[in-house]
Amino acid sequence: MNPSMRHNKLYKSDVEQLGNIKGYLHLPRAVMPMGALKHPDLILKLYSMTYGENPNHVEQKVIEETKNFLTRKIEAHEIDTNLGLGFAIRSHDMLNIAMWDKNCPIVLKNDIYLYEENLFCAQHTSVDTTGSFCIWELEIVNHEKEAWKKYLSSSREAKDKLEYLTNVIKGKL
């Protein structure tokens, strides 16, 4: 029987050449809220996602650098502010900016900026080449999804927006 025709049962030979990951060490991550970036057109919840010896501390310099970078990109109209609410995740190698879409508020749109040698790259990378979120970020995304669903189900008044913006995830992922 042709291997592509076996639909009902998986065999060892079906997977031997698939999913082989070389050179990747799977290290647990932690997430820490970094406050919010407030701009007239956008408020982003900021997260730091790290691994290593002290994942529960974010240096003030990192927070300021992230906020300054985002502010410059927003003011240069390089970031679409969409609905005006969202979140950003800074890890050791990238900044992932996720915002709720203005046309369809249940859709999350994101931009990714690479971070190398203590500098954000001037040009962002395409989701097509990088992917939208890594598996660790997806835990943060899932938290944000639940907080956003709660907001969408509310009366969507200022108090509900503030509740969404203060509902953050923290700790080991």
Summary of the structure (lengths in Angstrom):
residues: 173
radius of gyration: 18.9
end to end distance: 43.7
largest distance: 63.2
contacts: 429
relative contact order: 0.14
helix: 31%
strand: 27%
